[in-house]
Amino acid sequence: TSMTQWLSHEMAQGLAFNAGSNFDPPREVKGWALQPDLSLGIGRIPFNKSTFPSLTVPALEEQGGSKIFPNQVLFPNLALHLRMGLPWRGDAYFRFADATTPPGYKISPTMTAQVQTNSFGFGARQHFNLWKEELPKVTLGAHYNHVRGRTRLNGQFNVNIDNNYRADSELKGEIDWNLNSFGLTAVAHQSFDNWTPFFGFGYNYTTGSVRSKLDLTSQSFGILPVHGEASDHPEQSQGRWITGVQYARSRWSAFFNAELKALGQLQYRSWIAQIGV
């Protein structure tokens, strides 16, 4: 139960940061035009091993415990934006994202994970010239994302005590999450011919929960199955640095952007990077 509480907490913080990802390049969509954006990204969820619970059996602490979990989890992300221009230099968008790991994806030497998560969101932005025309512009945005998903874990938890007793066990786990993220962004950008670098900050308020369950079934005689289950909520306030660059032509553009956690637990250890067209 302590292990599932730790796992729920660590996943909740990383998934909440991922749920707040919504920024795409600052190029304005003029008139009532429609602009689709397709991006492929990768994100990092770090695990804080220093807070892993101490196991009461010394042999389990030495040979198992936190070692069966990775220090981090990397996950892919495919996102589609459909943006529409609005009057007075504004725009609005709808967003859909999918992250699915390949079969047999290993998160540690002894554990595989199958991850499936989907999100949808919407928001609006407004572009401003706060200074002279030749100085950087500012884009302010408000966003909402809903993220729902699951992970199924399968691995081994094997213990060998003084080379006299060996217990091989199968470890199965389930992680389910349901999160809502409300965000505000402020991004400065300046065009140099076809290139537009940008830099800014985002704040997110997150609600929801993450539930984890672990089942340990031993293949050795006389050891009963063990079950643990717990849930946790993400930290409500998170902040992120946003940076990137866009290369734009008359009919198409390509962009790269990255987001780094700047406010909240394990700051500067969670990040997301993506490229798109």
C-alpha positions, 0 to 999 in steps of 0.5 A, a space after each residue: 500500500 505504501 508503494 502504491 501511494 508513492 507511485 500514485 503521487 509520483 505519477 500524479 505530478 508528472 501527468 499534471 505537467 503533461 496535461 498542461 502542455 498546450 502551446 503551439 507556435 505564435 504565428 497569427 491566423 488572420 481573418 476566419 482562416 482555419 489552420 491545422 497543426 500536427 506535432 510529435 513530441 516526447 515527455 519525461 516523468 521523473 520519479 523521486 526515489 528518495 521518498 520511496 517507502 522503507 520496506 520492513 523486511 531487510 532482504 526485500 529492501 536490499 534486493 527489491 524495493 525502489 529498484 523495480 521502478 525506473 528513475 524516469 518514464 519517457 512517453 511519446 505524444 501525438 497532438 493535433 490542433 485546429 486553429 481558427 482566426 478571430 477578429 482583432 488579432 485573436 484566434 481559438 483552437 481545439 486540440 486532441 492528443 494521443 500517447 501510446 507506448 509500443 508493445 513490450 515497452 520496458 520502463 526498467 530491466 524487469 518491468 514492462 508497461 503498456 500506456 494509453 492516454 488521450 486528451 482534448 482541449 480548447 482555448 483562445 489567444 490574443 496577440 498584442 504589440 505592447 511596444 514599437 512595431 520593430 520590438 517583440 510581440 506578446 501573445 496571451 492565451 487561456 487554455 483547458 485540457 482534459 486528460 484520461 488514461 491508463 498504464 498496465 504494468 507487468 514484471 518480476 519481483 525476485 528475492 534471493 536470501 543468503 543464497 539459501 532461499 529464492 522466491 520468484 514472484 510476478 508483479 502486476 500493476 494498474 495506474 489510472 488517471 483523470 485530470 483537468 488542467 486550466 492554464 494561462 500563457 504569456 509568450 514574447 516572439 519576434 520575426 526575423 524574415 522567415 524565422 520566429 523565435 519565442 519565449 514565455 511562461 505558463 501557469 496551470 491549475 490542475 484537478 483530478 486524481 491518479 489511482 494505483 494498484 499492485 498485485 504480487 503473486 509468488 510462484 513459491 510455496 507458502 507465500 500468500 498473494 499481496 495486494 496494495 491500492 492507493 490514490 493521490 491528487 496532483 499539486 494544484 499549481 504548476 508553472 512552465 518555461 516555454 521556448 522554441 522557434 518557428 520557420 514559416 512560409 506562405 502556405 506552411 510552417 514548421 516549429 520546435 518547442 520545449 516546456 520545462 517545469 519551473 514551479 512545483 515539485 521536482 522542478 526542472 526535472 519534468 520536460 516536454 519537447 515537440 516538433 510539428 508542421 
